[in-house]
Amino acid sequence: MDRFAPLRARTIALVGLMGVGKSSVGRRLASALDLPFRDADTEVEQAAGRSIPDIFADLGEATFREGERRVIARLLDEPPHVLATGGGAFVNPQTRALLKAKSVTVWLKADLEVLARRLTRKDNRPLLHGKDPIAVLNEQAQARYPIYAEADIVVETTDSAHHVTVEQVLNALQAHLDGAAR
């Protein structure tokens, strides 16, 4: 018996702050479940024909969020897959409603110090440009954590290897499914 078969019935959407591992954990989770993987940020860039930093710089965050909502709506109409969302996607009320209606939402939550360390390794985050990562993360956590808490499942991650987080997510999904079946 394939213990993961029931987990393939709906799209699994990963939400959380930037740097928490939605894309890297999502790829591995999709592989473990034998599902396709979609990264909302990559899909937005392909749809727009430009990078997210360029979209932010040229068109602003509001235009980016609207494009992100449309892309996520399209992705949620596809067969079940693992979807890594952008850090702000779940904050948009329309996008959040779509995700909650058409997927199982999983909030990946990690210590802000861990996230700040990860984020300083790359310079591709428009919301961090020229700012102190921990200050931005603290501000985002204040604003976004109450909203992320609306996710179906919360998985507290650490700075451990991605396969450990994938196993935590699989266990949480299984427990969620078992609870829903009762």
C-alpha positions as CSV (number, residue, x, y, z in Angstrom):
1,M,0.0,0.0,0.0
2,D,1.3,3.4,-1.0
3,R,1.0,5.5,2.2
4,F,1.4,8.7,0.2
5,A,-1.4,8.1,-2.3
6,P,-4.0,10.1,-0.3
7,L,-1.5,13.0,-0.2
8,R,-1.6,13.3,-4.0
9,A,-5.3,14.1,-4.1
10,R,-4.9,17.9,-3.7
11,T,-2.2,20.5,-4.5
12,I,0.0,21.1,-1.5
13,A,0.9,24.8,-1.2
14,L,3.9,25.9,0.9
15,V,3.7,29.3,2.5
16,G,6.0,31.3,4.8
17,L,8.6,34.0,4.9
18,M,11.4,34.4,2.3
19,G,14.3,32.1,2.9
20,V,12.3,29.4,4.8
21,G,12.9,26.8,2.1
22,K,9.6,26.8,0.2
23,S,11.2,26.1,-3.1
24,S,14.0,23.7,-2.0
25,V,11.8,21.8,0.4
26,G,9.0,21.9,-2.2
27,R,11.1,20.3,-4.9
28,R,12.1,17.5,-2.5
29,L,8.5,17.0,-1.3
30,A,7.2,16.8,-4.8
31,S,9.8,14.2,-5.6
32,A,8.9,12.2,-2.5
33,L,5.3,12.3,-3.4
34,D,5.9,11.7,-7.1
35,L,4.0,15.0,-7.9
36,P,5.0,17.8,-10.2
37,F,6.6,20.9,-8.6
38,R,5.6,24.5,-9.4
39,D,7.4,27.6,-8.1
40,A,5.0,30.6,-8.2
41,D,7.9,33.0,-8.4
42,T,9.4,31.2,-11.4
43,E,5.9,31.0,-13.0
44,V,5.4,34.8,-12.5
45,E,8.7,35.6,-14.1
46,Q,7.9,33.4,-17.1
47,A,4.4,35.0,-17.4
48,A,5.8,38.5,-17.2
49,G,8.9,37.9,-19.2
50,R,11.1,39.6,-16.6
51,S,12.6,39.0,-13.2
52,I,10.8,39.7,-9.9
53,P,13.3,42.4,-8.9
54,D,12.6,44.1,-12.3
55,I,8.8,43.8,-11.8
56,F,9.1,45.4,-8.3
57,A,11.5,48.1,-9.6
58,D,9.5,49.0,-12.8
59,L,5.9,48.3,-11.9
60,G,5.8,48.1,-8.1
61,E,4.7,45.6,-5.5
62,A,0.9,46.0,-6.1
63,T,1.3,45.1,-9.8
64,F,3.5,42.1,-8.9
65,R,0.9,40.8,-6.3
66,E,-1.9,41.0,-8.9
67,G,0.2,39.1,-11.4
68,E,1.1,36.6,-8.7
69,R,-2.6,36.1,-7.8
70,R,-3.5,35.4,-11.5
71,V,-0.6,32.9,-11.9
72,I,-1.5,31.1,-8.7
73,A,-5.1,30.9,-9.7
74,R,-4.0,29.3,-13.0
75,L,-1.7,26.9,-11.2
76,L,-4.4,25.8,-8.8
77,D,-6.6,24.8,-11.8
78,E,-3.9,22.3,-12.8
79,P,-3.9,18.7,-11.5
80,P,-2.4,18.2,-8.0
81,H,1.2,19.3,-7.5
82,V,3.4,20.9,-4.8
83,L,3.4,24.6,-5.1
84,A,6.0,26.9,-3.5
85,T,4.4,30.4,-3.1
86,G,6.2,33.7,-2.7
87,G,6.5,35.0,0.8
88,G,3.8,37.6,0.4
89,A,1.3,35.5,-1.7
90,F,-0.7,34.2,1.3
91,V,-1.0,37.7,2.7
92,N,-3.2,38.8,-0.3
93,P,-6.8,38.0,0.8
94,Q,-7.8,36.8,-2.7
95,T,-4.8,34.6,-3.2
96,R,-5.2,33.2,0.3
97,A,-8.9,32.4,-0.4
98,L,-7.9,30.6,-3.6
99,L,-5.1,28.6,-1.8
100,K,-7.4,27.6,1.1
101,A,-10.2,26.5,-1.3
102,K,-8.0,24.6,-3.7
103,S,-5.0,23.2,-1.8
104,V,-3.7,22.0,1.5
105,T,-1.7,24.9,2.8
106,V,1.5,24.3,4.9
107,W,3.2,27.1,6.7
108,L,6.9,26.5,6.9
109,K,8.1,28.5,10.0
110,A,11.7,29.0,11.0
111,D,13.7,31.1,13.5
112,L,14.3,34.5,12.1
113,E,18.0,34.4,12.8
114,V,18.2,31.2,10.6
115,L,16.3,33.0,7.8
116,A,18.6,36.1,8.0
117,R,21.7,33.9,7.7
118,R,20.2,32.2,4.6
119,L,19.1,35.4,3.0
120,T,22.5,37.1,3.2
121,R,23.9,34.4,0.9
122,K,22.1,35.7,-2.2
123,D,21.2,39.2,-3.4
124,N,17.9,38.4,-5.2
125,R,15.3,39.6,-2.7
126,P,13.8,43.0,-3.7
127,L,12.2,43.5,-0.3
128,L,15.7,43.3,1.3
129,H,17.5,45.6,-1.0
130,G,19.8,47.9,1.1
131,K,18.1,46.9,4.3
132,D,19.0,44.9,7.5
133,P,17.6,41.4,6.9
134,I,16.7,40.7,10.5
135,A,14.8,44.0,10.8
136,V,12.8,43.3,7.6
137,L,12.1,39.7,8.8
138,N,10.9,41.0,12.2
139,E,8.6,43.4,10.5
140,Q,7.3,40.8,8.1
141,A,6.8,38.3,10.9
142,Q,4.8,40.8,12.9
143,A,2.5,41.5,9.9
144,R,2.4,38.0,8.3
145,Y,2.5,35.4,11.1
146,P,-1.2,36.0,12.1
147,I,-2.1,35.4,8.5
148,Y,0.2,32.5,7.9
149,A,-1.4,31.0,11.0
150,E,-4.5,30.5,8.8
151,A,-2.7,27.7,6.9
152,D,-4.1,24.2,7.3
153,I,-0.8,22.9,8.8
154,V,2.2,24.6,10.5
155,V,5.6,22.9,10.4
156,E,8.3,24.4,12.6
157,T,11.6,23.9,10.8
158,T,15.2,24.2,12.0
159,D,18.5,24.7,10.2
160,S,18.6,21.0,9.6
161,A,18.9,19.3,6.2
162,H,16.0,19.7,3.7
163,H,15.2,16.0,3.8
164,V,14.5,16.4,7.6
165,T,12.0,19.2,6.8
166,V,10.4,17.1,4.0
167,E,9.9,14.2,6.5
168,Q,8.3,16.7,9.0
169,V,6.0,18.0,6.3
170,L,5.0,14.5,5.2
171,N,4.2,13.5,8.8
172,A,2.2,16.7,9.3
173,L,0.3,16.1,6.0
174,Q,-0.5,12.5,7.1
175,A,-1.7,13.6,10.5
176,H,-3.8,16.3,8.9
177,L,-5.3,13.8,6.5
178,D,-6.0,11.3,9.3
179,G,-7.7,14.1,11.3
180,A,-9.8,15.1,8.3
181,A,-10.9,11.5,7.7
182,R,-12.4,11.2,11.2
